[in-house]
Amino acid sequence: MTSKYIMLNGKLVDYDDAKIHVLSPAVAYATSVFEGLRAYYVNDRFLLFRGLEHFDRLNASMRALRFEEQFSPEDLTQQLARLIQANGWRQDVHARVLVMMDGATSMLSRGSAVIAMTAGPFAPNKYLERGLKLGTSTWQRVQESSQPPRIKGTANYSNGRLAMIEADEHGYDMPLMLTRHGTVSETPVASVFMIRRDKIFTPSVTEGILEGITRDSVIQLIADEMGLAVNERPIDRTELYDADEVFMCGTGWEITPVASIDNLALRAGAPGPITREITRHYMDAVRGANPRYAGWIREIDMARQPA
């Protein structure tokens, strides 16, 4: 389903009119950053999950790439609300906010940023019950000293694209990417968690990962709701072979169980009992069912019409 409107530089424009020049630095040199957000439709209102954190990370990515502009998270939240209202959706939506460098074709361009927002329904996750088949990629994850994964830039996703194509050609659902040291990093689209001998582990932020907002939410939920600490440390590939459960998490993928890694089935199946419990707590949080996490939610009242 295609949205009728896109938000471009703070204005609602028709879907087909949202354009940027083909010679812009964003096109020529992938000088752009983005964020993906979820808004959940509950009782005739949308609940935007951790929107301010996403917009803060967007500004951090822009700052790292020396964009001169910065955007107010509150203003961006209001723009996104107008976009969702204008398109008239009445179901869960996934939003994407993309900031692109416009102007002269130069790797040194710093100003004239174009910001675009889209929002629309997300395809159902077909792996929630059967789990993903992960395959270890021969492509290493990008590293801080060459292409910092902390920056959510479009250029970084060429690395993930190569791994995704390789996985698809070998019959896997998703690639598992390793660091240059051979330890587990993440998938191209989500963070990885491992449950092994009743303990929960995830690669630390120095393992070539994006500092995921969903990852942060899951770590806090596990501590608050289950009374468990998540061990953030390097993880060897063969530790995953010996794991009871593995799942990945991200804004778009939410909590998605893993069924096998390199064709080795996980002991507890997919999803395992701990993954199911974490999923339940996460969905309660994003849908506003647990008041403890009300601070993570921004309500968009659909009764109000966009200006």
SERO-4910 file (N, C-alpha, C, O; in steps of 0.05 Angstrom, whole numbers):
BEGIN
 pado doro    nc1    nc2    nc3   cac1   cac2   cac3    cc1    cc2    cc3    oc1    oc2    oc3
  Met    A     17    -24      0      0      0      0     18     25      0     35     28     17
  Thr    A     13     43    -19     29     67    -22     16     90     -7     -8     94     -9
  Ser    A     33    105      7     23    129     20     15    150     -1     27    152    -23
  Lys    A     -5    166      6    -13    188    -12      6    211    -10     12    224    -30
  Tyr    A     15    216     15     32    239     20     59    231     31     62    210     45
  Ile    A     79    247     26    105    246     38    111    274     50    103    294     39
  Met    A    124    274     73    132    300     85    159    307     74    178    292     78
  Leu    A    162    330     61    187    339     49    193    367     59    179    386     53
  Asn    A    215    369     75    223    395     86    200    408    101    195    433     99
  Gly    A    185    392    116    163    403    133    137    408    119    118    419    131
  Lys    A    135    401     93    110    405     78    100    378     67    116    361     59
  Leu    A     74    375     68     61    351     56     61    354     26     51    374     15
  Val    A     72    335     12     72    335    -17     62    308    -28     63    288    -13
  Asp    A     51    308    -52     42    283    -64     65    264    -66     88    272    -70
  Tyr    A     59    238    -64     80    217    -64     98    220    -88    123    218    -86
  Asp    A     87    225   -112    103    226   -136    119    252   -139    136    254   -157
  Asp    A    114    271   -122    128    297   -124    151    300   -104    164    321   -103
  Ala    A    157    279    -89    179    280    -69    205    273    -84    210    249    -88
  Lys    A    221    293    -91    244    288   -108    269    304    -98    267    323    -83
  Ile    A    292    294   -106    318    307   -101    334    304   -126    330    286   -142
  His    A    352    323   -131    367    324   -156    386    299   -158    397    290   -139
  Val    A    388    289   -183    404    265   -187    434    270   -183    449    251   -179
  Leu    A    443    295   -183    471    302   -178    477    311   -150    498    321   -144
  Ser    A    457    309   -133    462    317   -105    482    298    -92    485    276   -100
  Pro    A    496    308    -71    515    291    -56    502    266    -45    515    245    -42
  Ala    A    476    268    -38    462    245    -28    461    222    -48    463    199    -41
  Val    A    458    229    -73    457    209    -94    485    201   -103    491    177   -106
  Ala    A    503    221   -107    529    216   -117    548    202    -97    565    186   -105
  Tyr    A    545    209    -71    564    199    -51    551    187    -27    563    182     -7
  Ala    A    525    181    -29    510    168     -7    512    185     18    514    174     40
  Thr    A    512    211     15    513    229     38    485    233     50    473    254     45
  Ser    A    476    214     64    450    215     76    449    197    101    463    177    102
  Val    A    431    204    119    427    188    143    397    184    146    381    198    134
  Phe    A    389    164    162    361    159    165    354    146    192    372    137    206
  Glu    A    328    145    198    318    131    221    292    116    212    277    126    195
  Gly    A    287     93    225    262     79    222    248     79    249    260     74    269
  Leu    A    222     85    249    206     87    273    181     71    270    172     66    248
  Arg    A    169     63    293    143     49    292    122     65    308    128     76    329
  Ala    A     98     66    296     75     77    310     54     56    310     45     46    289
  Tyr    A     44     49    334     25     27    338     -3     38    341     -7     57    356
  Tyr    A    -22     27    327    -49     36    327    -65     22    349    -70     -3    348
  Val    A    -73     37    370    -86     25    393   -110     44    401   -105     67    407
  Asn    A   -134     33    400   -158     48    408   -160     76    395   -163     96    408
  Asp    A   -158     75    368   -162     99    352   -141    121    357   -146    145    355
  Arg    A   -117    112    364    -95    131    368    -70    116    361    -68     92    363
  Phe    A    -50    132    353    -24    120    347     -5    125    371     -4    147    382
  Leu    A     10    105    377     31    107    398     58    105    385     67     84    377
  Leu    A     71    128    384     98    129    372    118    120    393    120    131    415
  Phe    A    133     99    386    151     87    406    179     99    404    193     96    384
  Arg    A    187    111    426    214    123    430    222    141    407    245    141    397
  Gly    A    203    158    399    208    176    377    231    196    383    248    201    366
  Leu    A    231    207    407    252    227    414    280    215    413    299    228    404
  Glu    A    282    190    421    308    176    420    317    172    391    341    175    385
  His    A    298    165    374    305    161    346    314    188    334    333    188    318
  Phe    A    300    209    340    308    235    328    334    245    340    349    259    326
  Asp    A    340    239    365    366    246    376    388    231    362    409    243    356
  Arg    A    383    206    356    403    190    341    407    200    313    429    200    302
  Leu    A    385    209    300    387    221    274    405    245    274    423    248    257
  Asn    A    402    263    294    419    286    296    448    278    302    467    291    292
  Ala    A    452    257    317    479    248    323    493    238    297    516    243    293
  Ser    A    478    224    280    489    214    255    496    238    237    516    238    224
  Met    A    478    258    236    483    282    220    508    297    230    525    306    214
  Arg    A    511    299    256    534    313    268    560    298    260    579    311    253
  Ala    A    560    272    262    584    257    255    592    260    226    616    260    220
  Leu    A    573    263    208    579    267    180    581    297    172    583    304    149
  Arg    A    582    314    193    586    343    190    564    357    174    569    376    160
  Phe    A    539    347    177    517    363    168    515    388    185    517    386    210
  Glu    A    512    411    173    511    436    189    485    439    204    484    452    225
  Glu    A    463    428    194    437    431    206    433    410    228    445    389    228
  Gln    A    415    417    246    405    399    267    374    404    268    365    426    264
  Phe    A    359    383    274    330    385    275    320    381    303    330    365    318
  Ser    A    299    396    310    287    393    336    271    367    337    253    363    320
  Pro    A    277    349    356    261    324    358    232    330    362    215    315    352
  Glu    A    225    351    376    196    358    380    183    366    353    161    357    347
  Asp    A    197    382    337    187    390    311    183    366    293    163    363    279
  Leu    A    203    348    293    201    324    276    178    306    285    164    294    268
  Thr    A    173    304    311    151    289    321    124    300    311    107    285    303
  Gln    A    122    326    312     98    339    302     94    335    272     72    330    263
  Gln    A    116    336    257    114    331    228    105    303    222     89    298    204
  Leu    A    116    284    237    108    256    233     79    251    240     65    236    226
  Ala    A     70    264    261     41    262    268     24    272    246      4    260    239
  Arg    A     31    295    234     15    306    212     15    288    188     -5    284    174
  Leu    A     38    275    183     40    257    160     22    232    163      8    224    145
  Ile    A     23    221    187      6    197    193    -24    205    190    -40    190    179
  Gln    A    -31    228    202    -58    237    200    -67    242    171    -89    234    163
  Ala    A    -50    255    156    -57    261    128    -62    237    111    -79    237     93
  Asn    A    -46    216    116    -49    191    100    -73    174    109    -81    155     95
  Gly    A    -83    180    133   -108    167    142   -105    138    149   -124    123    148
  Trp    A    -81    129    157    -78    101    164    -93     95    190    -96    112    208
  Arg    A   -102     70    192   -116     61    216   -105     33    223   -120     14    228
  Gln    A    -79     31    223    -65      6    230    -36     13    237    -27     36    232
  Asp    A    -21     -6    248      6     -1    255     22      9    230     18     -1    208
  Val    A     39     28    234     55     38    212     85     39    219     92     41    242
  His    A    100     37    198    129     41    200    136     67    186    128     71    163
  Ala    A    151     84    200    159    110    188    189    110    183    205     98    197
  Arg    A    196    124    162    225    127    155    230    157    152    215    171    138
  Val    A    251    167    165    259    195    163    287    195    151    306    183    162
  Leu    A    289    208    128    314    208    112    324    236    109    309    253     99
  Val    A    349    241    117    361    268    113    383    265     92    402    250     96
  Met    A    380    280     71    398    278     48    412    305     43    400    326     45
  Met    A    438    303     36    453    327     29    446    335      0    449    319    -18
  Asp    A    437    360     -3    430    370    -29    451    390    -38    471    394    -24
  Gly    A    448    403    -60    466    423    -69    487    413    -88    483    393   -102
  Ala    A    511    426    -87    532    420   -106    543    391   -102    543    381    -80
  Thr    A    551    379   -125    561    352   -124    590    353   -113    609    356   -129
  Ser    A    593    350    -88    619    351    -75    619    334    -50    599    334    -35
  Met    A    641    320    -45    643    304    -20    645    322      4    643    313     27
  Leu    A    651    348     -1    655    367     21    629    382     28    630    399     46
  Ser    A    607    377     14    582    392     19    574    387     48    575    365     59
  Arg    A    564    409     61    556    408     89    528    419     94    516    413    114
  Gly    A    518    436     77    493    449     82    471    440     63    474    420     48
  Ser    A    449    453     64    426    448     46    416    420     48    414    406     28
  Ala    A    410    411     72    399    384     76    369    383     70    354    402     76
  Val    A    361    362     57    333    356     51    324    334     70    338    314     73
  Ile    A    301    338     83    291    318    101    264    308     91    246    324     85
  Ala    A    262    282     88    237    269     78    227    249     99    243    235    112
  Met    A    201    247    101    188    227    118    168    211    103    152    222     87
  Thr    A    168    185    107    147    168     96    135    152    119    148    148    140
  Ala    A    110    143    116     98    126    136     76    109    123     61    119    107
  Gly    A     76     84    130     56     66    118     57     39    132     75     33    148
  Pro    A     38     22    127     36     -5    139     61    -22    133     73    -19    112
  Phe    A     68    -38    152     91    -56    150     81    -84    145     62    -93    156
  Ala    A     95    -99    127     87   -126    121     89   -143    146    107   -140    162
  Pro    A     70   -162    150     71   -180    173     97   -196    174    108   -203    153
  Asn    A    107   -201    198    132   -216    202    126   -246    200    114   -257    219
  Lys    A    133   -259    179    127   -287    175    145   -306    191    141   -330    191
  Tyr    A    165   -294    205    184   -311    220    178   -313    250    193   -325    264
  Leu    A    156   -301    259    151   -300    288    147   -327    300    154   -331    323
  Glu    A    136   -346    285    132   -373    296    152   -393    286    160   -411    300
  Arg    A    160   -391    261    178   -411    250    207   -404    255    224   -422    254
  Gly    A    213   -378    259    241   -370    264    257   -367    239    250   -377    217
  Leu    A    279   -353    241    297   -347    219    319   -368    216    328   -379    236
  Lys    A    327   -373    192    351   -389    186    374   -369    181    375   -356    160
  Leu    A    392   -367    200    415   -349    198    439   -365    186    443   -388    192
  Gly    A    454   -351    169    479   -362    159    501   -342    162    498   -319    156
  Thr    A    524   -352    172    547   -334    177    558   -324    150    564   -339    132
  Ser    A    560   -298    148    569   -285    123    600   -285    121    614   -284    141
  Thr    A    609   -286     96    638   -283     92    645   -253     91    669   -246     92
  Trp    A    625   -236     90    630   -207     91    631   -197    119    612   -202    135
  Gln    A    654   -185    127    657   -174    154    640   -149    157    635   -134    138
  Arg    A    631   -145    182    617   -120    189    636    -97    187    659    -99    194
  Val    A    626    -73    179    642    -49    178    652    -43    207    639    -51    226
  Gln    A    674    -28    208    685    -22    234    689      8    239    688     23    220
  Glu    A    692     15    264    693     43    272    715     59    257    711     82    251
  Ser    A    738     47    252    760     61    240    758     66    210    774     80    199
  Ser    A    737     54    198    734     57    169    707     68    161    705     86    145
  Gln    A    686     56    171    659     64    165    642     60    189    628     39    192
  Pro    A    641     79    208    630     75    234    601     65    234    584     79    224
  Pro    A    596     42    246    569     31    246    551     47    265    526     44    264
  Arg    A    562     63    282    545     80    300    530    101    284    509    110    293
  Ile    A    540    108    261    526    127    243    505    111    227    512     92    213
  Lys    A    480    119    229    459    105    213    457    119    186    438    133    180
  Gly    A    478    114    170    480    126    144    474    106    122    479     82    125
  Thr    A    463    116    100    456     97     78    481     83     67    479     60     58
  Ala    A    504     96     67    528     84     57    535     58     71    545     39     59
  Asn    A    530     57     97    536     33    113    521      8    103    529    -15    107
  Tyr    A    498     13     90    481    -10     83    490    -24     58    478    -45     51
  Ser    A    510    -14     44    522    -30     22    535    -55     34    534    -76     21
  Asn    A    547    -52     57    559    -75     71    538    -96     77    543   -120     72
  Gly    A    516    -88     88    495   -106     94    482   -118     69    474   -142     69
  Arg    A    480   -102     48    468   -112     23    484   -136     12    473   -156      3
  Leu    A    511   -133     12    528   -155      2    523   -181     18    521   -203      7
  Ala    A    520   -178     44    515   -201     62    487   -212     57    484   -237     57
  Met    A    468   -195     53    440   -204     48    438   -220     22    425   -241     21
  Ile    A    451   -210      1    451   -224    -25    464   -252    -22    454   -272    -32
  Glu    A    487   -252     -8    501   -277     -4    484   -297     11    482   -321      3
  Ala    A    471   -288     32    453   -306     48    431   -317     31    424   -341     32
  Asp    A    418   -300     16    396   -308     -1    405   -329    -22    391   -348    -27
  Glu    A    428   -325    -33    438   -344    -53    445   -371    -41    446   -391    -55
  His    A    450   -372    -15    457   -397     -2    433   -409     14    436   -428     28
  Gly    A    409   -397     10    385   -409     22    380   -401     50    363   -414     64
  Tyr    A    393   -380     60    387   -370     88    368   -347     87    365   -333     67
  Asp    A    354   -343    109    336   -320    111    350   -294    117    341   -272    110
  Met    A    373   -296    131    386   -272    141    416   -279    146    422   -300    156
  Pro    A    434   -260    140    462   -265    146    469   -256    175    458   -237    186
  Leu    A    487   -271    187    499   -263    212    527   -252    206    543   -266    193
  Met    A    533   -228    214    558   -215    207    577   -216    231    569   -211    254
  Leu    A    602   -220    225    623   -221    245    641   -197    243    641   -183    222
  Thr    A    655   -191    265    675   -170    265    701   -179    251    703   -203    244
  Arg    A    720   -161    248    745   -169    236    761   -188    254    780   -200    246
  His    A    753   -189    280    765   -208    299    751   -235    299    759   -253    314
  Gly    A    730   -238    284    716   -263    282    694   -267    303    683   -289    306
  Thr    A    688   -246    319    667   -248    339    641   -238    326    640   -225    305
  Val    A    619   -244    340    592   -238    329    588   -208    330    594   -195    351
  Ser    A    577   -196    309    570   -168    309    539   -166    309    528   -162    331
  Glu    A    526   -168    287    497   -166    285    488   -175    257    505   -183    241
  Thr    A    462   -175    252    453   -178    224    452   -151    211    455   -131    225
  Pro    A    448   -149    185    448   -122    173    424   -105    182    424    -81    177
  Val    A    404   -117    195    380   -102    201    372   -103    231    352    -90    238
  Ala    A    387   -117    247    378   -120    275    401   -130    293    420   -142    284
  Ser    A    398   -124    319    416   -134    339    411   -163    346    389   -173    341
  Val    A    431   -177    356    430   -205    362    432   -210    392    449   -198    405
  Phe    A    415   -227    403    416   -235    431    417   -266    432    406   -280    415
  Met    A    432   -276    452    435   -304    456    427   -312    484    435   -299    503
  Ile    A    412   -334    487    406   -345    513    421   -372    515    416   -390    499
  Arg    A    439   -374    534    455   -398    537    458   -404    567    469   -388    582
  Arg    A    449   -427    575    451   -436    602    439   -416    622    451   -409    642
  Asp    A    415   -407    615    398   -389    632    410   -361    635    402   -346    652
  Lys    A    429   -354    618    440   -327    618    435   -315    590    434   -328    570
  Ile    A    433   -288    590    427   -274    565    451   -256    558    462   -242    575
  Phe    A    459   -258    533    483   -244    523    476   -228    498    458   -236    483
  Thr    A    491   -207    493    489   -192    468    516   -179    463    530   -171    482
  Pro    A    525   -176    438    550   -163    432    550   -134    443    530   -120    442
  Ser    A    573   -126    453    576    -99    464    576    -79    441    579    -86    418
  Val    A    573    -53    448    571    -32    427    597    -28    412    597    -14    392
  Thr    A    619    -40    421    644    -38    407    649    -61    388    671    -64    377
  Glu    A    628    -77    383    630   -100    365    619    -94    337    608   -112    324
  Gly    A    622    -69    329    613    -62    302    583    -61    298    573    -65    276
  Ile    A    568    -55    320    539    -54    318    529    -26    318    542     -7    326
  Leu    A    505    -23    307    490      2    311    480      2    340    470    -18    350
  Glu    A    482     25    353    471     27    380    441     27    379    429     49    379
  Gly    A    429      4    379    401      1    373    383     11    396    388      6    419
  Ile    A    362     25    389    342     35    408    325     11    418    318     10    441
  Thr    A    318     -7    399    304    -31    408    322    -48    426    312    -59    446
  Arg    A    347    -50    419    366    -65    436    366    -53    464    365    -68    484
  Asp    A    368    -27    466    367    -14    492    341    -20    507    341    -25    531
  Ser    A    319    -19    493    293    -24    505    292    -53    516    282    -57    538
  Val    A    301    -72    500    301   -100    508    318   -104    533    310   -119    551
  Ile    A    341    -92    534    359    -95    557    345    -85    582    346    -98    603
  Gln    A    332    -62    580    318    -51    603    294    -68    611    289    -72    635
  Leu    A    279    -78    591    255    -94    597    264   -120    611    250   -129    630
  Ile    A    285   -132    602    295   -157    615    302   -152    644    297   -168    661
  Ala    A    315   -129    649    322   -122    677    298   -116    694    295   -126    716
  Asp    A    279   -100    683    256    -91    699    236   -113    703    226   -117    725
  Glu    A    229   -128    682    207   -146    682    215   -175    689    199   -190    699
  Met    A    240   -182    685    249   -209    689    270   -211    711    278   -233    719
  Gly    A    281   -188    719    301   -188    740    327   -200    732    342   -211    748
  Leu    A    333   -199    706    358   -211    695    376   -189    683    366   -169    673
  Ala    A    401   -193    685    420   -175    672    429   -186    645    433   -211    643
  Val    A    432   -169    626    442   -178    600    472   -173    599    481   -151    605
  Asn    A    487   -194    593    516   -192    592    524   -181    564    520   -194    544
  Glu    A    536   -158    564    545   -145    539    575   -150    537    591   -139    551
  Arg    A    582   -168    518    610   -175    514    614   -188    487    595   -194    473
  Pro    A    639   -192    478    644   -206    453    633   -234    455    634   -248    475
  Ile    A    621   -243    432    609   -270    431    623   -285    408    624   -275    385
  Asp    A    632   -309    413    644   -326    392    622   -338    375    600   -344    385
  Arg    A    628   -343    350    609   -356    332    600   -383    343    576   -389    341
  Thr    A    618   -399    353    611   -425    362    595   -425    388    582   -445    395
  Glu    A    595   -403    403    577   -400    425    548   -401    416    531   -413    430
  Leu    A    542   -389    393    515   -390    383    507   -418    376    483   -425    378
  Tyr    A    526   -434    366    519   -462    360    511   -477    385    495   -496    384
  Asp    A    521   -469    408    515   -482    433    493   -468    449    488   -474    472
  Ala    A    480   -449    436    459   -433    450    433   -448    453    427   -466    437
  Asp    A    417   -441    473    390   -452    475    371   -436    458    354   -448    444
  Glu    A    374   -410    458    356   -393    442    373   -369    431    392   -361    443
  Val    A    365   -360    408    376   -335    396    353   -320    384    335   -331    372
  Phe    A    354   -293    387    334   -277    373    348   -251    364    369   -244    374
  Met    A    336   -238    345    346   -212    337    324   -191    342    300   -198    342
  Cys    A    332   -166    345    312   -146    351    319   -120    337    343   -113    334
  Gly    A    299   -106    328    302    -80    315    275    -67    312    254    -80    316
  Thr    A    274    -42    304    249    -28    302    230    -42    283    207    -46    290
  Gly    A    239    -48    259    222    -61    240    217    -90    246    194   -100    242
  Trp    A    237   -104    256    234   -133    261    224   -139    289    217   -162    295
  Glu    A    222   -119    306    213   -123    334    230   -146    346    254   -144    345
  Ile    A    217   -166    358    232   -189    369    227   -213    350    205   -223    349
  Thr    A    248   -221    336    244   -243    317    262   -267    325    287   -264    327
  Pro    A    251   -290    330    266   -313    338    283   -325    316    277   -322    292
  Val    A    305   -338    323    322   -352    304    319   -382    308    319   -392    331
  Ala    A    315   -396    287    311   -425    288    337   -441    285    340   -462    298
  Ser    A    355   -431    268    380   -445    264    402   -425    255    396   -404    245
  Ile    A    426   -434    259    450   -418    251    468   -437    236    477   -457    247
  Asp    A    475   -430    212    491   -447    195    480   -476    194    495   -495    194
  Asn    A    454   -478    192    439   -503    190    440   -520    216    432   -543    215
  Leu    A    449   -508    238    447   -522    264    423   -512    279    422   -488    285
  Ala    A    404   -529    285    380   -521    299    386   -514    328    402   -528    341
  Leu    A    373   -494    338    377   -486    366    361   -505    384    340   -515    376
  Arg    A    371   -509    408    360   -529    426    331   -525    433    315   -544    433
  Ala    A    324   -500    440    297   -495    450    276   -490    429    253   -485    434
  Gly    A    285   -492    403    266   -486    382    262   -456    378    276   -440    390
  Ala    A    243   -450    361    238   -421    355    208   -416    353    194   -429    338
  Pro    A    198   -398    370    213   -384    391    215   -400    416    197   -416    422
  Gly    A    237   -397    431    240   -411    456    224   -396    478    214   -374    474
  Pro    A    223   -408    502    206   -396    523    216   -369    533    199   -352    539
  Ile    A    242   -365    534    251   -338    543    246   -317    522    239   -295    528
  Thr    A    250   -325    497    245   -306    475    215   -298    475    208   -275    470
  Arg    A    198   -318    480    169   -312    481    163   -292    504    147   -274    500
  Glu    A    175   -296    527    170   -278    549    180   -250    543    166   -230    549
  Ile    A    204   -248    532    214   -221    524    196   -208    504    191   -184    505
  Thr    A    187   -223    485    168   -212    464    143   -201    477    134   -180    470
  Arg    A    132   -216    496    108   -207    510    112   -181    524     96   -162    522
  His    A    134   -178    538    140   -153    552    145   -130    533    137   -107    537
  Tyr    A    158   -136    511    163   -115    491    137   -105    478    133    -81    476
  Met    A    120   -124    470     95   -115    458     77   -101    477     63    -82    469
  Asp    A     77   -108    503     62    -93    523     73    -64    524     57    -45    527
  Ala    A     99    -61    523    111    -34    525    104    -17    500     95      6    504
  Val    A    107    -28    476    102    -12    452     73     -5    448     66     15    436
  Arg    A     55    -22    459     26    -17    455     14     -3    479    -11     -1    481
  Gly    A     31      6    498     21     22    520      7      7    541     -8     18    558
  Ala    A     10    -20    542     -3    -37    562     11    -38    588     -1    -47    608
  Asn    A     36    -29    590     51    -28    615     57      1    621     74     13    608
  Pro    A     44     12    642     47     40    648     76     48    657     83     71    657
  Arg    A     91     28    664    119     33    672    135     47    650    154     61    655
  Tyr    A    126     42    625    141     52    602    126     74    587    130     78    563
  Ala    A    109     87    601     94    109    589    112    131    578    105    144    558
  Gly    A    135    134    589    154    154    580    166    148    553    178    165    540
  Trp    A    163    123    544    173    115    517    153    121    495    159    119    472
  Ile    A    129    128    503    107    130    484     99    159    479     98    175    498
  Arg    A     94    166    454     83    192    447     57    187    432     57    174    411
  Glu    A     35    197    443      8    192    432      2    211    409      7    235    412
  Ile    A     -8    200    387    -17    216    365    -47    213    363    -57    191    357
  Asp    A    -62    234    369    -91    233    370   -102    236    342    -99    257    329
  Met    A   -115    215    332   -126    215    304   -150    233    301   -159    238    279
  Ala    A   -162    242    323   -185    260    322   -177    287    312   -193    302    301
  Arg    A   -151    294    316   -141    320    306   -133    318    277   -120    298    269
  Gln    A   -139    337    261   -133    337    233   -107    354    229   -102    373    243
  Pro    A    -91    346    209    -67    361    203    -72    390    194    -92    395    181
  Ala    A    -55    408    202    -58    436    195    -52    440    165    -54    462    155
***
